[in-house]
Amino acid sequence: MIDFRQEQSPFMALTIIALLNGRDLVVIRIFSSARATAIVAAAVALVVIPATAASADTTIDGPIGLGTAGDYSVLAASTVTNTNVSTLSDDLGLSPGSSITGFPPGIVGGTIHQTDAEAAQAQVDLTTAYNVAASLTPIQTGLEELTGLSLVPGVYSGGTLAVSGALVLEGTAESVWVFQAASSLTVGSAANITVTGGASACNVFWQVGSSATLKTGAQFIGTVMADISVTAETAATVTGRLLARTGAVTLDTNTITAPTGCATAPGEVSTSPEITSEAPADGTVGGPYSHTITSSGTPDASYSVTSGQLPAGLVLNEVTGEISGTPTASGSTTFTVTASNGTSPDAEVTYVLVVNPASVEATPETPVDNQPISAEVTPGLAESGLSVGATPFVGAVMIALGVLAVLRSRRLTSRG
């Protein structure tokens, strides 16, 4: 406990504030009402309650939009190489590379787009889809081998993903699965991916940070979006697409069949909010006040006070996030603002808003007992160049000197 009395040095105020700023517990006892307001206001202004906003989550309410890349069974950037008879149900594209070999004997059910505007646009759309898939927040992380799992719809991530046996995806026609491989994807020869419960191969996506390999005879479901390359070994079959952003696609006697009955409209991506604005500034009683709380996230968030209350006279606009009004009482108020846009988690931040008293003219300090000191100063004292000082101590000295001067004058008179 610190007693802050008038006779103590003003540097004590700095010490108290520094302790508060360091989050140490300090009890202040102030005996001078003239100093109390300034010291308390300065100390409270340094106390900031940290934000409690959680990190944002990104979700999607439907399949990933492939754009024009969805028209391709195979799309590559550098080369497309095929051995023996591979059958592609839809288009074959290459951009910006120019080397497509093995067609024929390979069979393309759609159109071959070799280094043309259509293939270039498909690569742009692939990049967009790849980034969306990579941005989604997983419901399970740290995965490696997926064999033996039966997975509900959601986003799953790992470093190096592998499927060496049976993988079951159970859901409905609207269910979506996104697999994020930070490094590579390897689908073994005995791999067998199946969808059940009315789920569709249209809605299975594999975002691969480097390259994907489908081993001989693998039975694969979904759209591969590889940052570098895709290799399908002999007799591997795909219900989906093989799309490579920057490298090659290599085929060998493969059958690649586009999934049917896919939704035409992609899902909408939503990101939970994060509050981005600074803490509200102090206000003053009787003065206009405005501070706007802002947040990131899609769609836009709405705002509400979910704990505590705003200072008297202020209100929060739930749509714009503006705190406005005219404060009617001084003091500090603690409150929590929550930003919500329908995508969990909500963002929360707790503030302390200080409202200072209305400005008043400074008054002379009073002594410890809060009683002002007054005294008459004799002309002789005034002529001596001495005057009552700004502090009570100096004032008391001056009064004492004045009394002594009066007594001395009377004594000399009586002797005369």
TORKOL-690011 format. One record per residue (C-alpha): residue number from 1; residue in three letters; x, y, z. Coordinates in nm, 4 decimals, decimal comma. Example, Ala and Ser with C-alpha at 12.3 -4.5 7.8 and 13.67 -1.06 7.14 Angstrom:
2
k|r|u|v|w
1|ALA|1,2300|-0,4500|0,7800;
2|SER|1,3670|-0,1060|0,7140;
***
This chain:
416
k|r|u|v|w
1|MET|0,0000|0,0000|0,0000;
2|ILE|0,1326|0,3418|-0,0923;
3|ASP|0,0218|0,6576|0,0894;
4|PHE|0,0432|0,9502|-0,1450;
5|ARG|0,0351|1,2607|0,0766;
6|GLN|0,0838|1,6165|-0,0330;
7|GLU|0,4217|1,6505|0,1227;
8|GLN|0,5595|1,3634|-0,0864;
9|SER|0,7478|1,4252|-0,4064;
10|PRO|0,5601|1,4405|-0,7387;
11|PHE|0,7939|1,1634|-0,8561;
12|MET|0,5902|0,9237|-0,6432;
13|ALA|0,3105|0,9552|-0,8996;
14|LEU|0,5447|0,8289|-1,1681;
15|THR|0,6399|0,5335|-0,9505;
16|ILE|0,2778|0,4352|-0,8955;
17|ILE|0,1934|0,4546|-1,2643;
18|ALA|0,4969|0,2463|-1,3609;
19|LEU|0,3921|-0,0252|-1,1196;
20|LEU|0,0437|-0,0350|-1,2651;
21|ASN|0,1797|-0,0517|-1,6153;
22|GLY|0,3837|-0,3521|-1,5118;
23|ARG|0,0600|-0,5176|-1,3956;
24|ASP|0,1742|-0,5296|-1,0293;
25|LEU|-0,0954|-0,4839|-0,7705;
26|VAL|-0,0668|-0,1444|-0,6067;
27|VAL|-0,3082|0,0087|-0,3542;
28|ILE|-0,3009|0,3874|-0,3650;
29|ARG|-0,4158|0,6047|-0,0729;
30|ILE|-0,4414|0,9659|-0,1807;
31|PHE|-0,5108|1,2374|0,0772;
32|SER|-0,5145|1,5327|-0,1581;
33|SER|-0,8361|1,5542|-0,3578;
34|ALA|-0,6681|1,7973|-0,5929;
35|ARG|-0,4166|1,5340|-0,6951;
36|ALA|-0,6436|1,2305|-0,6819;
37|THR|-0,8203|1,2854|-1,0131;
38|ALA|-0,5033|1,3355|-1,2159;
39|ILE|-0,3179|1,0377|-1,0695;
40|VAL|-0,6071|0,7904|-1,0881;
41|ALA|-0,6901|0,8926|-1,4444;
42|ALA|-0,3298|0,8485|-1,5542;
43|ALA|-0,3001|0,5088|-1,3853;
44|VAL|-0,6281|0,3684|-1,5182;
45|ALA|-0,5456|0,4857|-1,8686;
46|LEU|-0,2474|0,2506|-1,8646;
47|VAL|-0,4522|-0,0552|-1,7688;
48|VAL|-0,5568|-0,2342|-2,0871;
49|ILE|-0,7388|-0,5647|-2,0702;
50|PRO|-0,5985|-0,7842|-2,3497;
51|ALA|-0,8191|-0,9023|-2,6335;
52|THR|-0,9570|-1,2554|-2,6151;
53|ALA|-1,0396|-1,2964|-2,9839;
54|ALA|-0,9823|-1,6460|-3,1173;
55|SER|-0,8067|-1,7075|-3,4461;
56|ALA|-1,0380|-1,6984|-3,7447;
57|ASP|-1,1752|-2,0108|-3,9114;
58|THR|-1,2466|-2,0404|-4,2846;
59|THR|-1,5293|-2,2662|-4,3996;
60|ILE|-1,7188|-2,3453|-4,7178;
61|ASP|-2,0863|-2,4379|-4,7431;
62|GLY|-2,0607|-2,6430|-5,0627;
63|PRO|-1,8115|-2,7813|-5,3158;
64|ILE|-1,4975|-2,5947|-5,4154;
65|GLY|-1,5535|-2,3963|-5,7332;
66|LEU|-1,3190|-2,5171|-6,0061;
67|GLY|-1,4328|-2,2688|-6,2698;
68|THR|-1,3336|-2,3757|-6,6195;
69|ALA|-1,0786|-2,6193|-6,4719;
70|GLY|-1,3781|-2,8417|-6,3927;
71|ASP|-1,4114|-2,9153|-6,7681;
72|TYR|-1,0796|-3,1039|-6,7752;
73|SER|-0,9950|-3,4631|-6,6977;
74|VAL|-0,6263|-3,3698|-6,7117;
75|LEU|-0,4705|-3,0236|-6,6880;
76|ALA|-0,0965|-2,9605|-6,6615;
77|ALA|0,1490|-2,6719|-6,6783;
78|SER|0,4746|-2,8086|-6,8228;
79|THR|0,4030|-3,1356|-7,0089;
80|VAL|0,1467|-3,4133|-7,0498;
81|THR|0,2943|-3,7558|-7,1231;
82|ASN|0,0914|-4,0728|-7,1847;
83|THR|0,1932|-4,4349|-7,2400;
84|ASN|-0,0408|-4,6907|-7,4040;
85|VAL|-0,4163|-4,6363|-7,4187;
86|SER|-0,5390|-4,3991|-7,1534;
87|THR|-0,8986|-4,2819|-7,1737;
88|LEU|-1,0067|-3,9340|-7,0637;
89|SER|-1,3797|-3,8611|-7,0562;
90|ASP|-1,3411|-3,4808|-7,0703;
91|ASP|-1,0939|-3,2202|-7,1966;
92|LEU|-0,7152|-3,2369|-7,1915;
93|GLY|-0,5281|-2,9093|-7,1347;
94|LEU|-0,1752|-2,7728|-7,1103;
95|SER|-0,0546|-2,4209|-7,0285;
96|PRO|0,1946|-2,2597|-7,0468;
97|GLY|0,3940|-2,5633|-7,1695;
98|SER|0,3585|-2,6964|-7,5232;
99|SER|0,4459|-3,0681|-7,5122;
100|ILE|0,1582|-3,3193|-7,5153;
101|THR|0,2651|-3,6716|-7,6136;
102|GLY|0,0840|-4,0087|-7,6316;
103|PHE|-0,2490|-3,8882|-7,7800;
104|PRO|-0,3027|-4,1059|-7,9722;
105|PRO|-0,2976|-4,3822|-7,8660;
106|GLY|-0,4575|-4,2033|-7,5705;
107|ILE|-0,8247|-4,1135|-7,6179;
108|VAL|-0,9726|-3,7773|-7,5229;
109|GLY|-1,3525|-3,7584|-7,4941;
110|GLY|-1,3505|-3,3788|-7,4999;
111|THR|-1,1143|-3,1252|-7,6573;
112|ILE|-0,7380|-3,0956|-7,6438;
113|HIS|-0,6381|-2,7431|-7,5417;
114|GLN|-0,2667|-2,7103|-7,6021;
115|THR|-0,1190|-2,3760|-7,4951;
116|ASP|-0,4303|-2,1794|-7,5858;
117|ALA|-0,6419|-1,9170|-7,4110;
118|GLU|-0,8833|-2,1779|-7,2745;
119|ALA|-0,6058|-2,3751|-7,1065;
120|ALA|-0,4511|-2,0565|-6,9674;
121|GLN|-0,7833|-1,9563|-6,8103;
122|ALA|-0,8286|-2,3046|-6,6703;
123|GLN|-0,4913|-2,2706|-6,4978;
124|VAL|-0,6019|-1,9391|-6,3451;
125|ASP|-0,9203|-2,1023|-6,2171;
126|LEU|-0,7224|-2,3973|-6,0840;
127|THR|-0,4994|-2,1644|-5,8849;
128|THR|-0,8046|-1,9971|-5,7332;
129|ALA|-0,9566|-2,3312|-5,6375;
130|TYR|-0,6235|-2,4549|-5,4983;
131|ASN|-0,5921|-2,1486|-5,2753;
132|VAL|-0,9478|-2,1836|-5,1485;
133|ALA|-0,8891|-2,5463|-5,0572;
134|ALA|-0,5627|-2,4585|-4,8820;
135|SER|-0,7286|-2,1785|-4,6816;
136|LEU|-0,9997|-2,3913|-4,5205;
137|THR|-0,9741|-2,4685|-4,1499;
138|PRO|-0,9416|-2,8443|-4,0885;
139|ILE|-1,1544|-3,0324|-3,8396;
140|GLN|-0,8698|-3,2816|-3,7941;
141|THR|-0,4960|-3,2275|-3,8352;
142|GLY|-0,1760|-3,4295|-3,8222;
143|LEU|-0,3043|-3,7124|-4,0422;
144|GLU|-0,0775|-3,9425|-4,2405;
145|GLU|-0,2184|-4,2836|-4,3340;
146|LEU|-0,5908|-4,2702|-4,4104;
147|THR|-0,6432|-4,6425|-4,4635;
148|GLY|-0,9127|-4,7973|-4,2493;
149|LEU|-1,0837|-4,4672|-4,1714;
150|SER|-1,4492|-4,3851|-4,2233;
151|LEU|-1,4658|-4,0084|-4,2434;
152|VAL|-1,7600|-3,7741|-4,2099;
153|PRO|-1,7700|-3,4614|-4,4291;
154|GLY|-1,5106|-3,1990|-4,3423;
155|VAL|-1,1586|-3,0746|-4,4005;
156|TYR|-0,8674|-3,3026|-4,3075;
157|SER|-0,4992|-3,2133|-4,3135;
158|GLY|-0,1586|-3,3677|-4,2752;
159|GLY|0,1983|-3,3389|-4,3958;
160|THR|0,2373|-3,6434|-4,6202;
161|LEU|-0,0953|-3,8158|-4,6832;
162|ALA|-0,1231|-4,1779|-4,7916;
163|VAL|-0,4014|-4,4194|-4,8797;
164|SER|-0,2749|-4,7762|-4,9007;
165|GLY|-0,6038|-4,9604|-4,8440;
166|ALA|-0,9725|-4,8916|-4,7939;
167|LEU|-1,0973|-4,5412|-4,7183;
168|VAL|-1,4695|-4,4789|-4,6724;
169|LEU|-1,6335|-4,1386|-4,7093;
170|GLU|-1,9852|-4,1476|-4,5672;
171|GLY|-2,2313|-3,8643|-4,6203;
172|THR|-2,5080|-3,7292|-4,8428;
173|ALA|-2,5250|-3,5757|-5,1899;
174|GLU|-2,4386|-3,2344|-5,0389;
175|SER|-2,1447|-3,3587|-4,8319;
176|VAL|-1,7974|-3,2220|-4,9085;
177|TRP|-1,4528|-3,3586|-4,8203;
178|VAL|-1,1297|-3,1629|-4,8595;
179|PHE|-0,7940|-3,3279|-4,7929;
180|GLN|-0,4932|-3,0996|-4,7448;
181|ALA|-0,1484|-3,2542|-4,7923;
182|ALA|0,1202|-3,0044|-4,7057;
183|SER|0,3744|-3,2190|-4,8880;
184|SER|0,2741|-3,5173|-5,1024;
185|LEU|-0,0071|-3,7646|-5,1622;
186|THR|0,0602|-4,1317|-5,2298;
187|VAL|-0,2234|-4,3669|-5,3255;
188|GLY|-0,1119|-4,7302|-5,3014;
189|SER|-0,1774|-5,0176|-5,5409;
190|ALA|-0,4346|-5,1702|-5,3089;
191|ALA|-0,6090|-4,8391|-5,2381;
192|ASN|-0,9839|-4,8369|-5,2696;
193|ILE|-1,1721|-4,5148|-5,1925;
194|THR|-1,5504|-4,5396|-5,1759;
195|VAL|-1,8315|-4,2923|-5,1050;
196|THR|-2,1486|-4,4095|-4,9320;
197|GLY|-2,4868|-4,2803|-4,8201;
198|GLY|-2,5540|-4,0939|-5,1439;
199|ALA|-2,2269|-3,8986|-5,1280;
200|SER|-2,0750|-3,7878|-5,4596;
201|ALA|-1,7276|-3,8049|-5,6060;
202|CYS|-1,8008|-3,4509|-5,7293;
203|ASN|-1,7374|-3,3239|-5,3782;
204|VAL|-1,4063|-3,4903|-5,2910;
205|PHE|-1,0994|-3,2673|-5,3290;
206|TRP|-0,7299|-3,3328|-5,2688;
207|GLN|-0,5092|-3,0242|-5,2309;
208|VAL|-0,1454|-3,1358|-5,2515;
209|GLY|0,1446|-2,9079|-5,1658;
210|SER|0,3926|-3,0821|-5,3955;
211|SER|0,3151|-3,3937|-5,6023;
212|ALA|0,0655|-3,6792|-5,6080;
213|THR|0,1339|-4,0386|-5,7127;
214|LEU|-0,1291|-4,3034|-5,7881;
215|LYS|0,0339|-4,6445|-5,7784;
216|THR|-0,0383|-4,9303|-6,0189;
217|GLY|-0,3993|-5,0456|-6,0064;
218|ALA|-0,5108|-4,7876|-5,7505;
219|GLN|-0,8820|-4,7012|-5,7468;
220|PHE|-0,9065|-4,3332|-5,6706;
221|ILE|-1,1941|-4,0909|-5,6178;
222|GLY|-1,1798|-3,7135|-5,6226;
223|THR|-1,0187|-3,4121|-5,7864;
224|VAL|-0,6441|-3,3837|-5,7351;
225|MET|-0,5132|-3,0249|-5,7300;
226|ALA|-0,1359|-3,0585|-5,7071;
227|ASP|0,0915|-2,7601|-5,6790;
228|ILE|0,3555|-2,9366|-5,8879;
229|SER|0,2797|-3,2671|-6,0612;
230|VAL|0,0621|-3,5790|-6,0796;
231|THR|0,1727|-3,9288|-6,1821;
232|ALA|-0,0748|-4,2099|-6,2486;
233|GLU|0,0992|-4,5452|-6,2810;
234|THR|-0,0188|-4,8423|-6,4900;
235|ALA|-0,3922|-4,9188|-6,4771;
236|ALA|-0,4751|-4,6749|-6,1992;
237|THR|-0,8340|-4,5541|-6,2362;
238|VAL|-0,9761|-4,2181|-6,1354;
239|THR|-1,3293|-4,0990|-6,0852;
240|GLY|-1,2474|-3,7318|-6,0820;
241|ARG|-0,9710|-3,5132|-6,2283;
242|LEU|-0,5911|-3,4845|-6,2286;
243|LEU|-0,4884|-3,1173|-6,2256;
244|ALA|-0,1318|-2,9850|-6,1874;
245|ARG|-0,0553|-2,6158|-6,1362;
246|THR|0,3138|-2,5825|-6,2228;
247|GLY|0,4419|-2,9211|-6,3391;
248|ALA|0,3543|-3,2284|-6,5453;
249|VAL|0,0885|-3,4962|-6,5571;
250|THR|0,2142|-3,8419|-6,6481;
251|LEU|-0,0260|-4,1215|-6,7494;
252|ASP|0,0045|-4,4948|-6,8282;
253|THR|-0,2971|-4,6952|-6,9372;
254|ASN|-0,5343|-4,5057|-6,7106;
255|THR|-0,9063|-4,4442|-6,7135;
256|ILE|-1,0119|-4,1015|-6,5925;
257|THR|-1,3873|-4,0504|-6,5693;
258|ALA|-1,5476|-3,7212|-6,4728;
259|PRO|-1,7995|-3,7533|-6,1899;
260|THR|-2,1609|-3,6931|-6,2916;
261|GLY|-2,4468|-3,4976|-6,1349;
262|CYS|-2,2181|-3,2356|-5,9864;
263|ALA|-2,3631|-2,9131|-5,8484;
264|THR|-2,3254|-2,6187|-6,0840;
265|ALA|-2,2882|-2,3568|-5,8092;
266|PRO|-1,9796|-2,3664|-5,5888;
267|GLY|-1,9984|-2,3227|-5,2145;
268|GLU|-1,9497|-1,9841|-5,0541;
269|VAL|-1,6378|-1,9362|-4,8470;
270|SER|-1,6856|-1,7772|-4,5058;
271|THR|-1,4252|-1,6618|-4,2570;
272|SER|-1,5035|-1,6043|-3,8924;
273|PRO|-1,4415|-1,2483|-3,7686;
274|GLU|-1,1361|-1,1039|-3,5987;
275|ILE|-1,1505|-0,7610|-3,4376;
276|THR|-0,8932|-0,5337|-3,6032;
277|SER|-0,9508|-0,1916|-3,4432;
278|GLU|-0,7560|-0,0404|-3,1567;
279|ALA|-0,8956|0,0048|-2,8077;
280|PRO|-1,1379|0,2940|-2,7606;
281|ALA|-0,9847|0,6254|-2,6610;
282|ASP|-1,0829|0,8078|-2,3413;
283|GLY|-1,3900|1,0280|-2,3331;
284|THR|-1,4872|1,3395|-2,1408;
285|VAL|-1,8091|1,4126|-1,9564;
286|GLY|-2,0304|1,6353|-2,1716;
287|GLY|-1,8145|1,5994|-2,4815;
288|PRO|-1,9153|1,4157|-2,8030;
289|TYR|-1,7644|1,0676|-2,8322;
290|SER|-1,7139|0,8325|-3,1285;
291|HIS|-1,5107|0,5161|-3,1769;
292|THR|-1,5713|0,2488|-3,4411;
293|ILE|-1,4906|-0,1169|-3,3802;
294|THR|-1,3899|-0,2946|-3,7012;
295|SER|-1,3313|-0,6593|-3,7873;
296|SER|-1,2166|-0,8829|-4,0693;
297|GLY|-1,4092|-1,1848|-4,1958;
298|THR|-1,6672|-1,2793|-4,4565;
299|PRO|-1,9526|-1,1956|-4,4451;
300|ASP|-1,9502|-0,8717|-4,2460;
301|ALA|-1,9978|-0,9095|-3,8729;
302|SER|-2,2545|-0,7593|-3,6411;
303|TYR|-2,1577|-0,6268|-3,2980;
304|SER|-2,3021|-0,6522|-2,9488;
305|VAL|-2,2021|-0,5857|-2,5888;
306|THR|-2,2060|-0,9303|-2,4300;
307|SER|-2,0599|-0,8493|-2,0895;
308|GLY|-2,0522|-0,5389|-1,8736;
309|GLN|-2,1914|-0,2142|-2,0082;
310|LEU|-2,0906|0,0959|-2,1953;
311|PRO|-2,0382|0,4209|-2,0052;
312|ALA|-2,3601|0,6106|-1,9382;
313|GLY|-2,4620|0,8133|-2,2404;
314|LEU|-2,2919|0,5893|-2,5015;
315|VAL|-2,4513|0,3329|-2,7353;
316|LEU|-2,3180|0,0708|-2,9791;
317|ASN|-2,4424|0,0505|-3,3385;
318|GLU|-2,4768|-0,3237|-3,4033;
319|VAL|-2,4294|-0,2856|-3,7800;
320|THR|-2,1448|-0,0349|-3,8092;
321|GLY|-1,9700|-0,1084|-3,4786;
322|GLU|-1,9637|0,2615|-3,3817;
323|ILE|-1,9694|0,3548|-3,0139;
324|SER|-2,1118|0,7055|-2,9946;
325|GLY|-2,2948|0,9544|-2,7759;
326|THR|-2,2139|1,1986|-2,4979;
327|PRO|-2,0770|1,0569|-2,1705;
328|THR|-2,2725|1,1744|-1,8678;
329|ALA|-2,0596|1,0439|-1,5800;
330|SER|-1,6870|1,0109|-1,5166;
331|GLY|-1,5104|0,6882|-1,4253;
332|SER|-1,3830|0,3702|-1,5886;
333|THR|-1,6168|0,1082|-1,7356;
334|THR|-1,5311|-0,2489|-1,8386;
335|PHE|-1,7250|-0,4154|-2,1195;
336|THR|-1,6886|-0,6943|-2,3768;
337|VAL|-1,7800|-0,6551|-2,7439;
338|THR|-1,8561|-0,9644|-2,9552;
339|ALA|-1,8366|-0,9671|-3,3354;
340|SER|-2,0388|-1,2411|-3,5068;
341|ASN|-2,1037|-1,3270|-3,8719;
342|GLY|-2,2499|-1,6764|-3,8466;
343|THR|-1,9146|-1,8510|-3,8866;
344|SER|-1,7614|-1,9806|-3,5647;
345|PRO|-1,5788|-1,8791|-3,3598;
346|ASP|-1,7068|-1,5329|-3,2735;
347|ALA|-1,4497|-1,2666|-3,1905;
348|GLU|-1,4473|-1,1130|-2,8436;
349|VAL|-1,2469|-0,8303|-2,6955;
350|THR|-1,2717|-0,6673|-2,3532;
351|TYR|-1,1982|-0,2992|-2,3008;
352|VAL|-1,1768|-0,0484|-2,0194;
353|LEU|-1,3110|0,2869|-2,1360;
354|VAL|-1,2194|0,5844|-1,9184;
355|VAL|-1,4441|0,8904|-1,9064;
356|ASN|-1,2652|1,1914|-1,7605;
357|PRO|-1,4396|1,4701|-1,5669;
358|ALA|-1,5228|1,7896|-1,7511;
359|SER|-1,2324|2,0346|-1,7568;
360|VAL|-1,2139|2,2733|-1,4554;
361|GLU|-0,9749|2,5546|-1,3668;
362|ALA|-0,6828|2,4545|-1,1474;
363|THR|-0,7142|2,5460|-0,7783;
364|PRO|-0,4341|2,5948|-0,5209;
365|GLU|-0,3356|2,2848|-0,3337;
366|THR|-0,4559|2,2440|0,0215;
367|PRO|-0,2656|2,1115|0,3214;
368|VAL|-0,2998|1,7596|0,4537;
369|ASP|-0,6097|1,8394|0,6575;
370|ASN|-0,7731|1,9789|0,3394;
371|GLN|-0,8165|2,3231|0,5025;
372|PRO|-0,6842|2,6198|0,3031;
373|ILE|-0,4299|2,8431|0,4712;
374|SER|-0,4953|3,2168|0,4765;
375|ALA|-0,2992|3,4970|0,6384;
376|GLU|-0,2481|3,8675|0,6298;
377|VAL|0,0955|3,9817|0,5256;
378|THR|0,2252|4,3030|0,6755;
379|PRO|0,3496|4,5779|0,4463;
380|GLY|0,6987|4,5328|0,5817;
381|LEU|0,6982|4,1676|0,4769;
382|ALA|0,5735|4,2541|0,1313;
383|GLU|0,8411|4,5179|0,0905;
384|SER|1,1069|4,2654|0,1814;
385|GLY|1,0362|4,0810|-0,1430;
386|LEU|0,8943|3,7744|0,0283;
387|SER|0,5504|3,6428|-0,0579;
388|VAL|0,3355|3,3394|0,0236;
389|GLY|0,4580|3,0518|-0,1914;
390|ALA|0,2618|2,8135|-0,4117;
391|THR|0,2916|2,5261|-0,1653;
392|PRO|0,1406|2,5014|0,1857;
393|PHE|0,4847|2,4602|0,3374;
394|VAL|0,6204|2,7832|0,1919;
395|GLY|0,2954|2,9583|0,2833;
396|ALA|0,3297|2,8503|0,6460;
397|VAL|0,6860|2,9832|0,6600;
398|MET|0,5755|3,3162|0,5232;
399|ILE|0,2989|3,3435|0,7819;
400|ALA|0,5418|3,2671|1,0636;
401|LEU|0,7805|3,5351|0,9428;
402|GLY|0,4933|3,7803|0,9252;
403|VAL|0,3876|3,7077|1,2827;
404|LEU|0,7459|3,7519|1,4068;
405|ALA|0,7730|4,0825|1,2271;
406|VAL|0,4558|4,2107|1,3914;
407|LEU|0,5715|4,1024|1,7405;
408|ARG|0,9119|4,2657|1,6920;
409|SER|0,7485|4,5901|1,5823;
410|ARG|0,5253|4,6006|1,8928;
411|ARG|0,8190|4,5278|2,1246;
412|LEU|1,0201|4,8147|1,9830;
413|THR|0,7238|5,0476|2,0209;
414|SER|0,6719|4,9561|2,3868;
415|ARG|1,0395|5,0238|2,4649;
416|GLY|1,0210|5,3631|2,3040;
***
